[in-house]
Amino acid sequence: MAGVSVPESASQAESTARSQPATTALDEPPGETRTAKPSRWRTALTGPSVIAILTWVVATPLLLLVERSNDSDPFSVRGAFVPFAAGGALFAVVTAAACLKRAGERIAAVGAGLFAAWVAFALQVALNGTPFGFSGLVGDMGRMAAAANRYSVNPKPSDAFIETITSEYPPLYPWLVGRASNLLDIPAWQLLSAAEVLVTSFAVLAAFLMWRRLVPTAAALAVSGVGLLVFGDPRKAFSVITLFVFVPWLIAAFTNPARGKLHWLPAGLLGGLIMLTYNGWFPFGVLGILAILVSAWRRSDNRKAYALHVVGVGVVALIVATPYLAPYALAVLTQGGQGLGDLYMSYEIPENGFPFLQPTLLGALELTGLAGLIWYRTRTSWAWPMLYLVLGSSLFWVLMGIRFVLTQHTTLIHYIPRLTGITLAAAGVLTLAQAAPALLRRVNLTAPPRVGVAATAVAVLWAGVTYWDEWRPLPTLGTSESAADRADYSTMAHLEPLPDCSYPQFAPQAGRQGCLPAEEIKDRVQRVRGTEDRPVTLSTDERLFAFLPWRGYMGTDRTSASSLSYWDDRHEEIVRLSNTKDPQELARASGNTKFGPIDVFVLHRRDDQTWIALDRAFTPAQFASPEWVVSDDLSRPYVVVTRKP
């Protein structure tokens, strides 16, 4: 900034950043006068963070209640405009209040709560008429629904399909959905859409609350909104919320920002919750995290105290995550596994390694952020840790990219640019807020009144309009356009059939997913095994486990399987069974496989003599043993083969 000399050392730089907090164009409006210091309780109860939380708590259910009365087809032009109308009204009121009033931080906090609530409203509008979440039960969302369904009957951490192995994936998100399903007596697959909407909305609020510890309130609002443009995928709401809080958590927990370091106990609690929800950001950012820890330790006036602080945060985080980490670590040590999950080849891998080079407005903001991190690394308390995180995650991407070329294991590196991107986007907002006043002073200009309000309003407006445009079901404007041609994750939520093979209210005719008749399958099996049994089932379609909390023998997708499941070995068992032509021997062998018995086969009927499980073909003659009851009268091309108890 103008008039500020560059400190001669890193420790002096941090001291300067602490003693002279940066003022920005997004600070409180000028002209506010300080009055007598209010009481501690009054300050706490009327502070921006509390106001933002209360606003969100009140506004979110109200907006969702309003949405329930919305009978508009979300594919129609009118339906697509509903969030614009509601958001425009809220935007106008808050912006007008910010221009007319002088309680700048509190107005910004109200804006943060309302914007987060509007996100929930907009996403729910996209799902109007369907009980499914985004993308229906396709791919990962079918597996997430299966995991939630599993936790509705068994709270112990376990695989989405195979109940006898512990969860490799952080379980908190599906566990909460499953336990809520059990408590409310609502199917877990129906609650998943509500979880996606509410958690994505809360992620915006959580980002605001975390960033507000580090930067001015209005800047925190702008950062929380822009984050949605980097990664706001409601299908992966658990990843979104952890990503949104991860960067400010690192800065607050392990550096010395102007408003003080986060105490080791809440820092550890938050770190543990991140591990329980989605822990991928830790390995993706590990090199940057190590650089931050070493640099912060070297800058510390009391290195022993800092080391104890880091240990305290780590110990508390591990204790919080113990219900997940302990059984998983024990299973890895005692059982081993087959690492297949990172053999998935995402189309994003060669496309998004350096998001700041994208020729978009967001790319320009991220490039600005990169320049700002370099320029302000010795001038502010937020720039240097963010720079280390960007450099560390980028280096990790390069190293794991080399590993991918050599071994075909991706290490899921397509997620890394999301961490890099959100760090750079936040840095872009903070750089503009930091640089704009300094540039105006250099040219002897005075900023117009309420320029900070205007800048924040533009950022929030950009984030909201762009986000809704990305996540709305596209309206059908002509008979030549089909939903299948323009399918997005919102559209897919309407194309998924229900367990009775009916379709959601506004489902387009084109592009509908084929139906797995789950209710018919349940009926046929329960006729044989009773209503209380949860049989071990080999299903050719994973959607079965989203609807029914039965025990699975294995999933169908190799690259999404837990390493603890030994998917390849289980597949070999299915190959062996498909090659067993004697009906009596097949009945015996399937009841005593290497991984336990199979009680039910749900097979796809290709034709009268070919029944498919995974990629293997069976014939009706193989199930001619009296141990089986064969149900081939389903309304869809499936066959259910049930072992008699």
C-alpha positions in Angstrom: 0.0 0.0 0.0 1.0 3.6 -0.5 3.2 4.9 2.3 3.9 1.5 3.8 7.5 0.2 3.5 8.3 -3.4 3.0 9.4 -5.1 6.2 12.9 -6.3 6.3 12.1 -9.8 7.7 9.3 -12.2 7.9 8.8 -11.7 11.6 8.7 -7.9 11.1 6.2 -8.4 8.3 3.8 -10.4 10.5 4.2 -7.8 13.3 3.3 -5.0 10.9 0.3 -6.9 9.6 -0.9 -7.5 13.2 -0.3 -3.9 14.4 -1.7 -2.2 11.2 -4.7 -4.2 10.0 -5.4 -3.5 6.4 -8.3 -1.2 5.6 -10.2 -2.0 2.5 -13.0 -0.6 0.3 -15.2 -3.2 1.9 -14.8 -1.9 5.4 -17.7 -0.2 7.3 -19.2 2.9 5.6 -17.3 6.1 6.4 -18.7 8.5 8.9 -19.6 6.1 11.7 -19.0 7.5 15.1 -17.9 5.5 18.1 -20.1 5.6 21.2 -19.6 4.2 24.6 -18.4 0.7 24.7 -21.4 -1.7 25.0 -21.5 -4.6 27.4 -19.8 -7.8 26.5 -23.1 -9.7 26.3 -24.7 -7.0 24.1 -21.7 -7.1 21.8 -21.9 -10.8 21.5 -25.6 -11.0 20.9 -25.7 -8.1 18.4 -22.4 -8.9 16.6 -22.4 -9.6 12.9 -21.8 -13.4 13.3 -24.8 -13.8 15.5 -26.9 -11.6 13.2 -25.9 -13.7 10.2 -26.8 -17.0 11.9 -30.1 -15.7 13.2 -31.0 -14.3 9.8 -30.2 -17.6 8.1 -32.1 -19.6 10.8 -35.2 -17.5 10.3 -35.1 -16.8 6.6 -34.2 -20.3 5.4 -37.4 -22.1 6.6 -39.5 -19.1 5.6 -38.2 -19.1 2.0 -38.5 -22.9 1.8 -42.1 -22.6 3.1 -42.8 -20.1 0.3 -41.2 -22.5 -2.2 -43.6 -25.3 -1.1 -46.4 -23.2 -2.4 -44.7 -22.9 -5.7 -46.5 -24.9 -8.4 -44.4 -23.8 -11.3 -42.7 -26.3 -13.5 -38.9 -25.6 -13.0 -38.4 -26.4 -16.7 -40.6 -23.5 -17.7 -39.4 -20.0 -18.2 -41.6 -18.8 -15.4 -40.3 -21.4 -13.1 -36.7 -20.6 -13.9 -37.4 -17.0 -13.1 -38.7 -17.6 -9.6 -35.3 -17.4 -7.8 -34.5 -14.2 -9.8 -37.7 -12.6 -8.5 -37.2 -13.6 -4.9 -33.4 -12.9 -5.0 -34.0 -9.5 -6.7 -36.4 -8.4 -3.9 -34.0 -9.5 -1.1 -31.0 -7.9 -3.0 -32.8 -4.6 -3.4 -33.9 -4.4 0.2 -30.5 -5.2 1.7 -28.6 -2.9 -0.8 -30.9 0.0 -0.1 -30.5 -0.6 3.7 -26.7 -0.6 3.3 -26.8 2.6 1.4 -29.2 4.4 3.8 -28.0 3.0 7.1 -24.6 3.3 8.8 -24.5 -0.1 10.7 -22.3 -1.5 7.9 -21.2 -4.7 9.5 -24.6 -5.7 10.7 -26.2 -5.0 7.3 -23.5 -7.1 5.6 -24.2 -9.9 8.1 -27.9 -9.7 7.3 -27.0 -9.9 3.7 -24.8 -13.0 4.3 -27.6 -14.8 6.1 -30.2 -13.9 3.4 -27.9 -14.8 0.6 -27.2 -18.3 2.1 -31.0 -18.7 2.6 -31.6 -17.7 -1.0 -29.2 -20.4 -2.1 -31.4 -23.0 -0.3 -34.5 -21.5 -1.9 -33.0 -21.5 -5.4 -31.8 -25.1 -5.2 -35.1 -26.2 -3.9 -36.8 -24.5 -6.8 -34.6 -26.6 -9.1 -35.9 -29.7 -7.4 -39.5 -28.6 -7.3 -41.7 -31.7 -8.1 -39.1 -34.4 -7.5 -38.2 -36.2 -4.3 -34.7 -36.9 -5.5 -31.5 -34.9 -5.0 -29.3 -33.6 -7.8 -28.5 -36.2 -10.5 -31.1 -38.5 -9.0 -29.5 -41.9 -8.1 -26.9 -41.8 -10.9 -23.4 -42.7 -9.9 -22.0 -41.3 -6.7 -25.4 -40.0 -5.6 -26.9 -43.5 -5.8 -24.1 -44.7 -3.6 -24.5 -41.8 -1.2 -28.2 -42.7 -0.9 -27.3 -46.3 -0.3 -24.9 -45.2 2.5 -27.6 -43.1 4.1 -30.1 -45.9 3.8 -27.6 -48.2 5.5 -27.2 -45.8 8.4 -30.9 -45.6 8.8 -30.9 -49.2 10.2 -27.3 -49.5 11.5 -25.5 -46.5 13.0 -22.1 -48.3 12.9 -19.7 -46.9 10.2 -19.8 -49.3 7.3 -19.6 -49.5 3.6 -22.5 -48.3 1.5 -23.2 -51.8 0.3 -21.2 -54.3 2.4 -22.3 -54.0 6.0 -19.5 -56.2 7.3 -16.7 -53.8 6.4 -16.0 -50.4 7.9 -16.4 -47.2 6.0 -13.5 -46.0 3.9 -15.3 -42.8 3.1 -15.9 -40.1 5.8 -19.3 -41.1 7.2 -20.7 -38.0 9.0 -22.8 -36.7 6.1 -24.7 -39.9 5.2 -24.7 -40.9 8.8 -26.7 -37.7 9.7 -29.1 -38.3 6.8 -29.6 -41.9 7.8 -30.2 -41.2 11.5 -32.6 -38.4 10.6 -34.4 -40.9 8.3 -34.7 -43.3 11.3 -35.9 -40.6 13.6 -38.4 -39.0 11.2 -39.5 -42.3 9.5 -38.8 -40.8 6.1 -36.9 -42.8 3.5 -33.2 -41.7 3.4 -33.2 -41.2 -0.4 -36.0 -38.6 0.1 -34.1 -36.8 2.8 -30.9 -36.6 0.7 -32.3 -33.8 -1.4 -33.0 -31.7 1.7 -29.5 -32.4 3.0 -28.0 -31.3 -0.3 -30.0 -28.0 -0.2 -29.4 -27.2 3.4 -25.8 -28.1 3.7 -24.9 -26.2 0.5 -26.7 -23.2 1.9 -25.0 -23.5 5.3 -21.7 -23.8 3.6 -22.1 -20.2 2.4 -22.9 -19.1 5.9 -20.0 -21.1 7.4 -17.6 -19.6 4.9 -18.8 -16.1 5.9 -18.4 -16.8 9.6 -14.9 -18.2 9.2 -13.6 -15.5 6.9 -15.1 -12.8 9.1 -12.5 -13.8 11.7 -9.8 -12.8 9.2 -11.1 -9.9 7.1 -13.8 -7.2 7.2 -17.4 -8.3 7.2 -18.3 -7.2 3.7 -15.2 -8.8 2.3 -16.2 -12.1 4.0 -19.6 -11.8 2.4 -18.0 -11.4 -1.1 -15.6 -14.3 -0.6 -18.4 -16.6 0.6 -20.5 -15.8 -2.4 -17.7 -16.2 -5.0 -16.8 -19.6 -3.6 -20.0 -21.0 -5.1 -18.6 -20.3 -8.6 -15.5 -22.3 -7.9 -17.2 -25.4 -6.4 -20.8 -25.2 -5.4 -21.9 -28.6 -6.5 -24.9 -29.5 -4.3 -24.5 -33.2 -5.1 -21.3 -33.0 -3.2 -22.5 -30.7 -0.4 -20.2 -32.4 2.1 -17.2 -31.5 0.0 -18.5 -28.0 -0.6 -18.8 -27.1 3.1 -15.5 -28.6 4.1 -13.7 -26.8 1.2 -15.4 -23.5 2.1 -14.1 -23.6 5.7 -10.8 -25.3 5.1 -8.8 -22.3 3.9 -9.9 -19.9 6.6 -9.6 -22.6 9.2 -6.0 -23.2 8.3 -5.2 -19.5 8.5 -7.1 -19.0 11.8 -5.8 -22.1 13.4 -2.1 -22.1 12.5 -1.1 -18.6 11.7 -1.3 -15.3 13.7 -4.0 -13.2 11.9 -4.8 -9.7 13.0 -7.8 -10.8 15.1 -5.9 -13.5 16.9 -5.3 -17.2 16.4 -8.1 -19.6 16.9 -7.9 -21.5 20.2 -6.6 -25.0 19.9 -9.8 -26.6 21.3 -12.3 -25.2 18.8 -9.7 -25.4 16.0 -9.3 -29.1 16.8 -13.0 -29.7 17.0 -13.5 -28.1 13.6 -10.6 -30.0 12.1 -12.1 -33.3 13.3 -15.5 -32.4 11.8 -13.8 -31.7 8.5 -12.1 -35.2 8.7 -15.4 -36.8 9.4 -17.2 -35.0 6.6 -14.7 -35.0 3.8 -11.0 -35.4 4.4 -9.6 -35.1 0.9 -8.5 -31.5 1.3 -5.8 -32.6 3.9 -3.8 -34.7 1.5 -4.4 -32.4 -1.5 -3.1 -29.5 0.5 -0.5 -31.4 2.6 2.6 -29.7 1.1 1.2 -26.3 1.6 0.0 -27.2 5.1 3.5 -28.3 6.1 5.0 -25.1 4.6 2.5 -23.0 6.6 3.3 -24.9 9.9 7.0 -24.6 9.5 6.9 -20.9 8.5 4.4 -20.0 11.3 6.7 -21.8 13.8 9.7 -19.9 12.6 7.8 -16.6 12.8 6.5 -17.3 16.3 7.9 -15.5 19.3 7.3 -18.6 21.4 8.1 -21.6 19.3 7.4 -24.1 22.1 4.0 -22.7 22.7 3.2 -22.8 19.0 4.3 -26.4 18.7 2.1 -27.3 21.7 -0.8 -25.5 20.0 -0.4 -27.5 16.8 -0.2 -30.7 18.8 -3.3 -29.7 20.7 -5.2 -29.0 17.5 -4.1 -32.3 16.0 -4.9 -34.4 19.0 -8.4 -32.9 19.4 -9.1 -33.4 15.7 -8.0 -37.1 15.8 -10.2 -37.7 18.9 -13.2 -36.2 17.2 -12.5 -38.3 14.1 -11.8 -41.5 16.0 -15.1 -43.2 15.4 -14.2 -43.2 11.7 -10.4 -43.3 11.7 -9.9 -46.0 14.3 -11.9 -48.8 12.7 -10.6 -47.9 9.3 -7.0 -47.9 10.4 -7.5 -51.2 12.1 -9.0 -52.7 9.0 -6.2 -51.5 6.8 -3.6 -52.9 9.2 -5.2 -56.2 9.7 -7.0 -56.9 6.4 -5.3 -54.8 3.7 -7.2 -53.9 0.6 -7.2 -53.3 -3.1 -6.8 -49.7 -4.1 -9.1 -49.2 -7.0 -10.9 -45.9 -6.3 -8.3 -43.7 -7.9 -8.4 -45.6 -11.2 -11.4 -43.5 -12.1 -10.5 -41.4 -15.1 -12.3 -38.0 -14.8 -12.5 -35.9 -17.9 -11.5 -33.0 -15.6 -7.9 -34.3 -15.1 -6.4 -32.7 -18.3 -8.7 -29.6 -18.3 -8.5 -27.8 -15.0 -5.0 -28.0 -13.6 -4.4 -24.2 -13.5 -7.9 -22.6 -13.0 -6.5 -19.1 -13.0 -5.7 -19.5 -16.7 -9.3 -20.0 -17.7 -10.5 -17.1 -20.1 -13.5 -16.3 -17.8 -14.3 -13.6 -15.3 -13.7 -16.1 -12.5 -10.3 -17.0 -14.1 -9.4 -13.3 -14.1 -10.3 -13.0 -10.5 -8.2 -16.0 -9.6 -5.3 -14.6 -11.6 -5.7 -11.3 -9.7 -5.6 -13.4 -6.5 -2.3 -15.0 -7.5 -0.7 -11.7 -8.2 -2.1 -10.3 -5.0 -0.7 -13.2 -3.0 2.7 -12.6 -4.4 2.6 -8.8 -3.8 1.1 -8.9 -0.4 2.9 -11.9 1.0 5.0 -9.7 3.3 2.4 -7.0 3.8 -0.6 -8.8 5.2 -1.3 -11.7 7.5 -3.6 -13.6 5.1 -1.5 -13.6 1.9 1.5 -15.7 2.8 -0.4 -18.8 4.1 -2.7 -18.7 1.1 0.3 -18.5 -1.3 1.9 -21.5 0.4 -1.3 -23.4 0.1 -1.6 -22.6 -3.6 2.0 -23.5 -4.4 1.8 -26.7 -2.3 -1.5 -27.9 -3.9 -0.1 -27.1 -7.4 3.1 -29.0 -6.7 1.0 -31.9 -5.4 -1.0 -31.9 -8.6 2.1 -32.0 -10.7 3.7 -34.9 -8.6 0.5 -36.9 -8.6 0.1 -36.2 -12.3 3.5 -37.9 -12.9 2.3 -40.8 -10.7 -0.8 -41.0 -12.8 1.1 -41.3 -16.0 3.4 -44.0 -14.6 0.8 -46.1 -12.7 -2.7 -45.0 -13.9 -3.6 -44.2 -10.3 -5.0 -40.6 -10.4 -4.9 -39.9 -6.6 -8.2 -38.0 -7.5 -6.2 -35.0 -8.7 -9.2 -33.6 -10.5 -10.2 -32.3 -7.0 -7.0 -30.4 -6.4 -7.8 -27.4 -8.6 -10.9 -26.8 -6.5 -8.7 -26.2 -3.5 -6.4 -24.1 -5.6 -9.2 -22.2 -7.2 -11.2 -21.3 -4.1 -8.0 -20.1 -2.5 -7.2 -17.9 -5.5 -10.7 -16.6 -5.8 -10.8 -15.6 -2.1 -7.4 -14.0 -2.6 -8.7 -12.1 -5.7 -11.5 -10.6 -3.6 -9.1 -9.6 -0.8 -6.5 -8.3 -3.3 -9.1 -6.0 -4.9 -10.3 -4.8 -1.5 -6.8 -4.2 -0.4 -5.5 -2.6 -3.5 -8.4 -0.3 -4.5 -8.0 2.2 -1.6 -4.2 2.3 -2.1 -4.5 3.0 -5.8 -7.0 5.8 -5.2 -4.7 7.4 -2.7 -1.8 7.2 -5.1 -3.7 9.2 -7.7 -5.2 11.6 -5.0 -8.7 10.5 -5.6 -11.4 10.0 -3.0 -13.7 7.0 -3.3 -17.4 7.9 -3.9 -19.7 7.3 -0.9 -20.8 3.7 -0.5 -18.3 2.3 -3.0 -17.7 -0.6 -0.7 -21.5 -1.3 -0.7 -21.5 -1.2 -4.5 -18.5 -3.6 -4.8 -20.0 -6.1 -2.4 -23.4 -5.9 -4.1 -21.8 -6.6 -7.5 -19.9 -9.6 -6.2 -23.0 -11.1 -4.5 -25.1 -10.4 -7.6 -22.6 -12.0 -9.9 -22.3 -15.0 -7.7 -26.0 -15.5 -7.3 -27.0 -15.0 -10.9 -24.2 -17.2 -12.2 -24.8 -19.9 -9.7 -28.5 -20.2 -10.4 -27.9 -20.1 -14.2 -25.6 -23.1 -13.7 -27.9 -25.2 -11.5 -31.4 -24.5 -12.8 -33.1 -27.1 -15.0 -33.0 -25.7 -18.5 -36.5 -24.7 -19.7 -37.7 -26.5 -22.9 -38.3 -23.8 -25.5 -39.0 -25.9 -28.5 -40.1 -29.4 -29.5 -36.7 -30.2 -31.1 -34.9 -29.7 -27.8 -35.0 -32.7 -25.3 -34.0 -32.9 -21.7 -31.5 -35.6 -22.7 -29.7 -33.2 -25.1 -29.3 -30.7 -22.3 -29.2 -33.0 -19.3 -27.6 -31.5 -16.3 -27.6 -32.6 -12.7 -30.8 -30.7 -11.9 -32.6 -32.2 -14.9 -31.4 -35.7 -13.9 -33.2 -35.3 -10.6 -36.5 -35.2 -12.5 -35.6 -38.0 -14.8 -35.1 -40.6 -12.0 -38.0 -43.1 -11.6 -39.5 -43.7 -8.2 -39.5 -47.2 -6.6 -43.0 -47.9 -8.1 -41.7 -46.9 -11.6 -43.7 -43.7 -11.8 -41.8 -40.5 -12.5 -41.6 -37.1 -10.8 -44.3 -34.5 -11.5 -42.5 -32.4 -14.0 -40.3 -35.1 -15.6 -39.7 -34.5 -19.3 -40.6 -37.4 -21.6 -37.2 -37.5 -23.2 -34.2 -38.8 -21.4 -35.9 -40.7 -18.6 -33.9 -43.2 -16.7 -34.9 -46.8 -16.9 -36.8 -48.1 -13.9 -35.6 -50.7 -11.3 -38.9 -51.9 -9.9 -37.7 -51.8 -6.2 -41.2 -52.2 -4.7 -41.9 -55.3 -6.8 -38.4 -56.8 -5.9 -39.1 -56.1 -2.2 -42.5 -57.9 -2.5 -41.1 -61.0 -4.2 -38.2 -61.4 -1.7 -40.4 -60.8 1.4 -42.9 -63.4 0.2 -40.0 -65.9 0.6 -37.9 -64.6 3.4 -40.3 -62.5 5.5 -40.5 -58.8 6.1 -37.8 -58.5 8.8 -35.0 -60.1 6.8 -32.3 -58.0 5.2 -30.8 -60.5 2.8 -27.3 -60.4 1.3 -28.1 -59.4 -2.3 -26.1 -59.4 -5.5 -27.9 -56.7 -7.6 -27.0 -55.7 -11.1 -28.3 -52.2 -10.3 -26.9 -50.3 -7.3 -30.1 -48.3 -7.0 -31.7 -51.2 -5.2 -29.7 -50.3 -2.1 -30.8 -46.7 -2.2 -34.4 -47.9 -1.8 -33.9 -51.0 0.4 -31.6 -51.3 3.4 -30.5 -54.8 2.4 -27.0 -56.1 2.8 -25.1 -56.0 -0.5 -22.6 -58.6 -1.7 -20.8 -56.0 -3.7 -21.3 -52.8 -5.8 -21.3 -52.8 -9.6 -18.7 -50.0 -10.2 -15.1 -51.1 -9.8 -13.5 -47.7 -9.5 -15.9 -46.5 -6.8 -15.5 -49.6 -4.6 -13.8 -49.4 -1.2 -10.3 -50.8 -1.1 -11.5 -52.9 1.9 -14.2 -54.7 -0.2 -11.6 -56.5 -2.4 -13.8 -55.8 -5.4 -11.7 -57.8 -7.9 -11.7 -60.9 -5.6 -15.5 -60.6 -5.2 -15.9 -60.3 -8.9 -13.8 -63.5 -9.4 -16.3 -65.2 -7.2 -19.1 -64.1 -9.5 -17.2 -65.3 -12.5 -16.8 -68.7 -10.8 -20.5 -68.8 -10.0 -21.5 -67.9 -13.5 -19.4 -70.8 -14.8 -21.0 -73.3 -12.4 -23.7 -74.9 -14.6 -24.9 -77.6 -12.2 -27.9 -76.1 -10.3 -27.2 -77.9 -7.0 -23.6 -76.9 -7.1 -24.5 -73.3 -7.8 -26.9 -73.2 -4.9 -24.2 -74.6 -2.6 -21.3 -72.5 -3.9 -23.4 -69.2 -3.8 -24.2 -70.0 -0.2 -20.6 -70.3 0.7 -18.4 -67.9 -1.3 -15.1 -66.6 -0.1 -17.0 -63.5 1.2 -20.1 -65.2 2.6 -23.4 -66.3 1.2 -25.6 -64.7 -1.4 -29.2 -64.9 -0.5 -30.8 -63.0 -3.4 -29.8 -62.4 -7.0 -31.4 -59.4 -8.8 -30.5 -60.0 -12.5 -31.2 -58.0 -15.6 -33.1 -60.1 -18.1 -31.5 -59.6 -21.5 -33.7 -62.3 -23.0 -35.4 -65.5 -21.8 -32.2 -67.4 -21.6 -29.7 -64.7 -20.5 -29.8 -63.1 -17.1 -27.0 -60.6 -16.3 -25.2 -59.9 -13.0 -22.5 -57.2 -13.4 -20.8 -58.3 -16.6 -21.5 -62.0 -16.2 -24.4 -64.0 -17.8 -26.4 -66.7 -16.0 -29.2 -68.9 -17.4 -32.5 -70.0 -16.0 -31.3 -73.6 -15.8 -28.6 -72.7 -13.3 -31.3 -71.7 -10.8 -33.4 -74.9 -11.3 -32.5 -76.1 -7.8 -35.4 -76.3 -5.3 -33.4 -74.1 -2.9 -34.5 -71.1 -5.1 -37.7 -69.2 -5.8 -37.4 -67.5 -9.2 -39.6 -64.5 -9.9 -39.6 -63.5 -13.5 -42.9 -61.8 -13.7 -41.7 -58.3 -12.9 -43.0 -55.3 -14.9 -39.5 -54.4 -16.0 -36.8 -56.7 -17.5 -35.4 -58.0 -14.2 -35.5 -61.4 -12.5 -35.3 -62.0 -8.8 -33.9 -65.3 -7.5 -34.4 -65.8 -3.8 -32.9 -68.4 -1.6 -35.4 -70.2 0.7 -34.5 -69.6 4.4 
